[in-house]
Amino acid sequence: MLINTAKNNNLALCPQCHKVNVLGDAASDEKIQCVRCKGMFYQRNSRSLQYTLAWSIAALIAFIPANLYPIMIIYSLGIGEPSTILSGIGQFIDHGLYPIAIIIFTASIIVPLLKIAGLFVLVYRAHTGIRLRPDKHSKFYHLLEFLGPWSMLDVFVVALLVAVVELGFITTIAAGPAINYFTLTVIFTMIAANSFDSRLLWDKQQNSDENF
Amino acid sequence: MSNNIDTKQLIACQLCDALYEKPQLKQGQIVKCTRCGSTMAERKVNSIERSFYWSMAGLLLLIPAVLLPLMGVTLAGQYHHASLLDCIIALIDRGFFMIATLVFLFAIAVPTIRLLGSFYITYSFKYNKLKPSLLYFFRAFHHLDNWAMLNVFMLGIVVSMYKLLDDTELSINMGLLAFILWLISSTMAASTLDQDYIWQKLEDEFVD
């Protein structure tokens, strides 16, 4: 099914103010200025997939130390007990707090990994066009984009615990080095998802339809 | 492909680039893309008024939400409580500058700037004080869309309460109520703001 797109009509949509701009003589990979909001943008950023891939790889690398180092150290009566993200979830399961264990496991392990793996798949499909289903894939992309910020959950929990549990010698909680790496993972995946342009999925399908 | 197309009569889907003629919307109506099913534009009901009052409420709640203690713990006769700002100060004291900066940005600075921004924009519309600089202002405002994480912080409060409930005596303070109300007002201020209407109006005013 061929559909009328802005790109086919030599038009470009401003990503900031959603104004349809006339591309004019500019090439499709040239930066143009929006007539309404005066922002600079591309009709399609030709490096969009590369940016997404690069940020996803960076996120994956940062995710390794995030899981190996302790994210939180509980000092009670002067003795420190470090816990990583996974061992923290284990403690919740030991205490029988299954709903919280599931929430933290989803936010800190499943969502970052799903995002990184999902973006790899999307970049691969958008680049090669193999088994591309733009309707399904763009919905999947929006799910990934929506889930992104929720991974910050563990960081906020540690920040709150560090501030609240400050009872001198009896109990204090300190943050561990993993919190830095974990935050970097979350930010990198968010930038990766933001750099992906879901219109590339539709373009690819449109092109392959024209060829048949 | 002629270049004399009237772009004011066109609308394109942000997600799949499908091009349509712009429909005239009444308040409360939305346009969906027939190809990918996403919402392309929405004419929100009474947007300026609603967003104005919600952002005003959010700005009033800002100071109690940030400064009042959220919760406190009692253990072996000792009591300690912390506010949102205390979280950031505690992180700075322990040398976690990056996390302190990011928590400050995501949980205080970005939500505050967004509230100020939507307040200023709706104020200018409500009292007809439109300036060309609003075009730049509103564009900058959009860059913050993804980075406000008050709702995630709220879930963080709930989770850490569960964690503390296990082996300490937990008390909830007024700050939590203020924070929840702040979260509600800033979410409502953002979701009632009709961006398409504001862009359209600014374009009619200042762009030839």
Boltz contact constraints between the chains, C-beta under 6 A:
constraints:
  - contact:
      token1: [A, 3]
      token2: [B, 18]
      max_distance: 6.0
  - contact:
      token1: [A, 3]
      token2: [B, 35]
      max_distance: 6.0
  - contact:
      token1: [A, 4]
      token2: [B, 19]
      max_distance: 6.0
  - contact:
      token1: [A, 5]
      token2: [B, 17]
      max_distance: 6.0
  - contact:
      token1: [A, 5]
      token2: [B, 18]
      max_distance: 6.0
  - contact:
      token1: [A, 5]
      token2: [B, 19]
      max_distance: 6.0
  - contact:
      token1: [A, 6]
      token2: [B, 12]
      max_distance: 6.0
  - contact:
      token1: [A, 6]
      token2: [B, 17]
      max_distance: 6.0
  - contact:
      token1: [A, 6]
      token2: [B, 19]
      max_distance: 6.0
  - contact:
      token1: [A, 7]
      token2: [B, 17]
      max_distance: 6.0
  - contact:
      token1: [A, 10]
      token2: [B, 1]
      max_distance: 6.0
  - contact:
      token1: [A, 13]
      token2: [B, 12]
      max_distance: 6.0
  - contact:
      token1: [A, 16]
      token2: [B, 139]
      max_distance: 6.0
  - contact:
      token1: [A, 16]
      token2: [B, 142]
      max_distance: 6.0
  - contact:
      token1: [A, 17]
      token2: [B, 199]
      max_distance: 6.0
  - contact:
      token1: [A, 20]
      token2: [B, 7]
      max_distance: 6.0
  - contact:
      token1: [A, 20]
      token2: [B, 10]
      max_distance: 6.0
  - contact:
      token1: [A, 20]
      token2: [B, 12]
      max_distance: 6.0
  - contact:
      token1: [A, 22]
      token2: [B, 3]
      max_distance: 6.0
  - contact:
      token1: [A, 36]
      token2: [B, 203]
      max_distance: 6.0
  - contact:
      token1: [A, 36]
      token2: [B, 207]
      max_distance: 6.0
  - contact:
      token1: [A, 37]
      token2: [B, 135]
      max_distance: 6.0
  - contact:
      token1: [A, 37]
      token2: [B, 139]
      max_distance: 6.0
  - contact:
      token1: [A, 39]
      token2: [B, 139]
      max_distance: 6.0
  - contact:
      token1: [A, 95]
      token2: [B, 166]
      max_distance: 6.0
  - contact:
      token1: [A, 97]
      token2: [B, 162]
      max_distance: 6.0
  - contact:
      token1: [A, 100]
      token2: [B, 159]
      max_distance: 6.0
  - contact:
      token1: [A, 100]
      token2: [B, 162]
      max_distance: 6.0
  - contact:
      token1: [A, 138]
      token2: [B, 15]
      max_distance: 6.0
  - contact:
      token1: [A, 138]
      token2: [B, 36]
      max_distance: 6.0
  - contact:
      token1: [A, 149]
      token2: [B, 149]
      max_distance: 6.0
  - contact:
      token1: [A, 149]
      token2: [B, 152]
      max_distance: 6.0
  - contact:
      token1: [A, 150]
      token2: [B, 152]
      max_distance: 6.0
  - contact:
      token1: [A, 152]
      token2: [B, 149]
      max_distance: 6.0
  - contact:
      token1: [A, 152]
      token2: [B, 152]
      max_distance: 6.0
  - contact:
      token1: [A, 153]
      token2: [B, 152]
      max_distance: 6.0
  - contact:
      token1: [A, 153]
      token2: [B, 155]
      max_distance: 6.0
  - contact:
      token1: [A, 153]
      token2: [B, 156]
      max_distance: 6.0
  - contact:
      token1: [A, 156]
      token2: [B, 153]
      max_distance: 6.0
  - contact:
      token1: [A, 156]
      token2: [B, 156]
      max_distance: 6.0
  - contact:
      token1: [A, 157]
      token2: [B, 156]
      max_distance: 6.0
  - contact:
      token1: [A, 157]
      token2: [B, 159]
      max_distance: 6.0
  - contact:
      token1: [A, 157]
      token2: [B, 160]
      max_distance: 6.0
  - contact:
      token1: [A, 159]
      token2: [B, 87]
      max_distance: 6.0
  - contact:
      token1: [A, 159]
      token2: [B, 91]
      max_distance: 6.0
  - contact:
      token1: [A, 159]
      token2: [B, 103]
      max_distance: 6.0
  - contact:
      token1: [A, 160]
      token2: [B, 87]
      max_distance: 6.0
  - contact:
      token1: [A, 160]
      token2: [B, 160]
      max_distance: 6.0
  - contact:
      token1: [A, 161]
      token2: [B, 160]
      max_distance: 6.0
  - contact:
      token1: [A, 162]
      token2: [B, 90]
      max_distance: 6.0
  - contact:
      token1: [A, 163]
      token2: [B, 82]
      max_distance: 6.0
  - contact:
      token1: [A, 163]
      token2: [B, 86]
      max_distance: 6.0
  - contact:
      token1: [A, 163]
      token2: [B, 87]
      max_distance: 6.0
  - contact:
      token1: [A, 163]
      token2: [B, 90]
      max_distance: 6.0
  - contact:
      token1: [A, 164]
      token2: [B, 73]
      max_distance: 6.0
  - contact:
      token1: [A, 164]
      token2: [B, 82]
      max_distance: 6.0
  - contact:
      token1: [A, 166]
      token2: [B, 80]
      max_distance: 6.0
  - contact:
      token1: [A, 167]
      token2: [B, 75]
      max_distance: 6.0
  - contact:
      token1: [A, 167]
      token2: [B, 78]
      max_distance: 6.0
  - contact:
      token1: [A, 167]
      token2: [B, 80]
      max_distance: 6.0
  - contact:
      token1: [A, 170]
      token2: [B, 75]
      max_distance: 6.0
  - contact:
      token1: [A, 170]
      token2: [B, 76]
      max_distance: 6.0
  - contact:
      token1: [A, 174]
      token2: [B, 94]
      max_distance: 6.0
  - contact:
      token1: [A, 175]
      token2: [B, 96]
      max_distance: 6.0
  - contact:
      token1: [A, 179]
      token2: [B, 99]
      max_distance: 6.0
  - contact:
      token1: [A, 180]
      token2: [B, 98]
      max_distance: 6.0
  - contact:
      token1: [A, 183]
      token2: [B, 102]
      max_distance: 6.0
  - contact:
      token1: [A, 198]
      token2: [B, 15]
      max_distance: 6.0
  - contact:
      token1: [A, 199]
      token2: [B, 16]
      max_distance: 6.0
  - contact:
      token1: [A, 199]
      token2: [B, 17]
      max_distance: 6.0
  - contact:
      token1: [A, 202]
      token2: [B, 16]
      max_distance: 6.0
